[in-house]
Amino acid sequence: MTELKFMLYEQKNELIDAMFLQLGRKCQEIIKLSFALKTIAMVTQKLGVTYGVARKKKSQCIGQLTKLVRDTATFDHLKND
């Protein structure tokens, strides 16, 4: 990976991290668990919710994060580089 590509990668990660912190506590928890645990079934057990609720909430939270990222001026700059 070239230095420029690495810097761009780092900037994208920083943007995602910053927007992640703007999500509510529950969304942060669901996203973290989704990446840390191997299956959505494990997430449901950890949260004590049904499979359908966990999948829907995860989808909504990822959607919120995506919207937050895309709504920044930084995203426009980073996606074109």
C-alpha positions as YAML, in Angstrom:
chain: A
units: angstrom
residues:
- id: 1
  name: MET
  ca: [0.00, 0.00, 0.00]
- id: 2
  name: THR
  ca: [1.41, 3.37, -0.96]
- id: 3
  name: GLU
  ca: [1.74, 6.10, 1.62]
- id: 4
  name: LEU
  ca: [-1.03, 8.13, 0.00]
- id: 5
  name: LYS
  ca: [-3.43, 5.17, 0.01]
- id: 6
  name: PHE
  ca: [-2.55, 4.46, 3.63]
- id: 7
  name: MET
  ca: [-3.24, 8.08, 4.62]
- id: 8
  name: LEU
  ca: [-6.57, 7.98, 2.80]
- id: 9
  name: TYR
  ca: [-7.45, 4.71, 4.54]
- id: 10
  name: GLU
  ca: [-6.59, 6.24, 7.92]
- id: 11
  name: GLN
  ca: [-8.70, 9.33, 7.22]
- id: 12
  name: LYS
  ca: [-11.68, 7.17, 6.28]
- id: 13
  name: ASN
  ca: [-11.32, 5.16, 9.49]
- id: 14
  name: GLU
  ca: [-11.09, 8.33, 11.57]
- id: 15
  name: LEU
  ca: [-14.27, 9.64, 9.95]
- id: 16
  name: ILE
  ca: [-16.15, 6.41, 10.63]
- id: 17
  name: ASP
  ca: [-14.90, 6.36, 14.24]
- id: 18
  name: ALA
  ca: [-16.00, 9.96, 14.79]
- id: 19
  name: MET
  ca: [-19.46, 9.33, 13.36]
- id: 20
  name: PHE
  ca: [-19.77, 6.08, 15.32]
- id: 21
  name: LEU
  ca: [-19.42, 8.11, 18.52]
- id: 22
  name: GLN
  ca: [-22.41, 10.20, 17.45]
- id: 23
  name: LEU
  ca: [-24.67, 7.15, 17.47]
- id: 24
  name: GLY
  ca: [-26.70, 6.36, 20.55]
- id: 25
  name: ARG
  ca: [-25.36, 3.94, 23.14]
- id: 26
  name: LYS
  ca: [-27.62, 1.08, 22.00]
- id: 27
  name: CYS
  ca: [-26.59, 1.40, 18.36]
- id: 28
  name: GLN
  ca: [-22.94, 1.47, 19.35]
- id: 29
  name: GLU
  ca: [-23.45, -1.66, 21.44]
- id: 30
  name: ILE
  ca: [-25.25, -3.56, 18.68]
- id: 31
  name: ILE
  ca: [-22.64, -2.69, 16.06]
- id: 32
  name: LYS
  ca: [-19.75, -3.60, 18.38]
- id: 33
  name: LEU
  ca: [-21.37, -6.92, 19.30]
- id: 34
  name: SER
  ca: [-22.12, -7.69, 15.66]
- id: 35
  name: PHE
  ca: [-18.46, -7.41, 14.79]
- id: 36
  name: ALA
  ca: [-17.13, -9.04, 17.96]
- id: 37
  name: LEU
  ca: [-19.43, -12.07, 17.99]
- id: 38
  name: LYS
  ca: [-19.53, -14.65, 15.26]
- id: 39
  name: THR
  ca: [-23.28, -14.78, 14.61]
- id: 40
  name: ILE
  ca: [-26.37, -12.65, 15.02]
- id: 41
  name: ALA
  ca: [-27.73, -15.48, 17.19]
- id: 42
  name: MET
  ca: [-24.94, -14.77, 19.68]
- id: 43
  name: VAL
  ca: [-25.88, -11.08, 19.62]
- id: 44
  name: THR
  ca: [-29.50, -11.96, 20.40]
- id: 45
  name: GLN
  ca: [-28.43, -14.02, 23.39]
- id: 46
  name: LYS
  ca: [-26.16, -11.26, 24.68]
- id: 47
  name: LEU
  ca: [-28.85, -8.59, 24.32]
- id: 48
  name: GLY
  ca: [-31.79, -10.75, 25.32]
- id: 49
  name: VAL
  ca: [-33.84, -9.90, 22.23]
- id: 50
  name: THR
  ca: [-35.33, -11.93, 19.41]
- id: 51
  name: TYR
  ca: [-33.45, -12.68, 16.21]
- id: 52
  name: GLY
  ca: [-35.73, -10.42, 14.18]
- id: 53
  name: VAL
  ca: [-35.32, -7.50, 16.56]
- id: 54
  name: ALA
  ca: [-31.52, -7.85, 16.56]
- id: 55
  name: ARG
  ca: [-31.32, -7.99, 12.75]
- id: 56
  name: LYS
  ca: [-33.65, -5.03, 12.31]
- id: 57
  name: LYS
  ca: [-31.88, -2.92, 14.91]
- id: 58
  name: LYS
  ca: [-28.44, -3.76, 13.47]
- id: 59
  name: SER
  ca: [-29.64, -2.77, 10.01]
- id: 60
  name: GLN
  ca: [-31.09, 0.51, 11.31]
- id: 61
  name: CYS
  ca: [-27.91, 1.34, 13.23]
- id: 62
  name: ILE
  ca: [-25.65, 0.61, 10.26]
- id: 63
  name: GLY
  ca: [-27.98, 2.79, 8.18]
- id: 64
  name: GLN
  ca: [-27.68, 5.64, 10.68]
- id: 65
  name: LEU
  ca: [-23.90, 5.35, 10.69]
- id: 66
  name: THR
  ca: [-23.78, 5.31, 6.90]
- id: 67
  name: LYS
  ca: [-25.97, 8.42, 6.73]
- id: 68
  name: LEU
  ca: [-23.85, 10.26, 9.28]
- id: 69
  name: VAL
  ca: [-20.69, 9.46, 7.32]
- id: 70
  name: ARG
  ca: [-22.17, 10.36, 3.93]
- id: 71
  name: ASP
  ca: [-23.58, 13.66, 5.20]
- id: 72
  name: THR
  ca: [-20.13, 15.02, 6.06]
- id: 73
  name: ALA
  ca: [-18.11, 17.24, 3.74]
- id: 74
  name: THR
  ca: [-15.12, 15.06, 4.55]
- id: 75
  name: PHE
  ca: [-16.84, 12.05, 2.96]
- id: 76
  name: ASP
  ca: [-17.21, 13.90, -0.34]
- id: 77
  name: HIS
  ca: [-13.52, 14.72, -0.28]
- id: 78
  name: LEU
  ca: [-12.42, 11.19, 0.66]
- id: 79
  name: LYS
  ca: [-14.61, 9.33, -1.81]
- id: 80
  name: ASN
  ca: [-13.18, 11.26, -4.74]
- id: 81
  name: ASP
  ca: [-9.57, 10.58, -3.81]
...
